[in-house]
Amino acid sequence: MNIDEIVEKWSVLDTEDLLRDIFQQFGIKAAIGTSFQKTGLVAIDIASKIADNFRVFTIDTERLFPETYQYIRQIEELYSDKLHNNKIEVYKPDSRIIEAMVKQHGEYLFFDSPDKRELCCKNRKVLPNSEALKTMDVWITGLRADQSAYRGKLKKIQVLPADGKQIIKVAPLFYWTETDIDAYIEKRNLPIHPLYSEGYKTIGCIICTTPVRLGENDRAGRWRWEKQLKNLPKECGLHYQNGAGI
Ligand code: SF4
């Protein structure tokens, strides 16, 4: 089956059948990438019901909330018997690149301009993510259409160039609403990231992520200071093609 045929087949499968087929066809050449938000948790939980050995990876920007580091360990323990090598894989930035960036632009460069914020996201998130993608053919994400206007225009399945090959990027919960996600979590009694109870709707780096107010979309809590600077999608580059990688 070629990539076009796979995409055609997957595009009509529901979430569980889609994840089942991904892991049956690609095994550990597929992986769930997550920053431990609720959608990622649901994807991991569904995977744990249909696969005995699946990969989960995350990007540690080295600027995450202390609660996130604790939560990663908690989820790793919860699903360890199903996780490949019993672990959540953690990819970190290249220390030489970070040192050079901080030396040239300072530790808090992201406040200076959208371009410098994108540079920080590129070095701390996109490049480590690109390293992770080298190890897989299918990248499973927790993207959902209802998270922002920008994300609503993305696709459930995309084929992207990555390091000289093609990678299939799949968002198996793309059409789930926040209500669907919450209902699943309640039904399965899953432990969510502790910052949700403090008003956060997304979980990112500690300085760049803030709680979300009533009526705001999920991504509104990111880089709030940028609103006046440039009308950018609230994206770090992982899901936004802006010269910073995938
Ligand atoms: S979210 Fe902020 S600290 Fe984290 S990588 Fe992006 S700009 Fe840097």
Residues whose N, C-alpha, C, O or C-beta is under 5 A from the ligand:
A	BS01	SF4	T61 R63 F110 R117 C120 C121 R124 C205 C208
